[in-house]
């Protein structure tokens, strides 16, 4: 259950990062509200997951999921540049996340 919560919290990190960008410096109401709600839920989920997952592993997985998710959204929906090198780097992060889970 802790791992599921950690994964969901990592996905919420992606939501708050995208909402933060969309808020344009907190000048737009709804993206700012989405940012705040997603950030709080992401942090709460992370803190609950860390009750049974070591902090180093949990934090690395949480950040990795958020980073991969945010970069993917940027490339797929926001028109950011896509390259083989970027995709390879994201795959390396994913392999690290899987490795941390397997070794846990």
Buried (B, 14 or more C-beta within 10 A) or exposed (E): EBBEBBBBBBBBBBBBBBBBBBBEEEEBEEBBEBBBBBBEBBBEBBEBBBEEBEEEBBBBBBBBBBBBBBBBBBBEEEEEEEEEEBEEBBEEBEEEBEEBBEEE
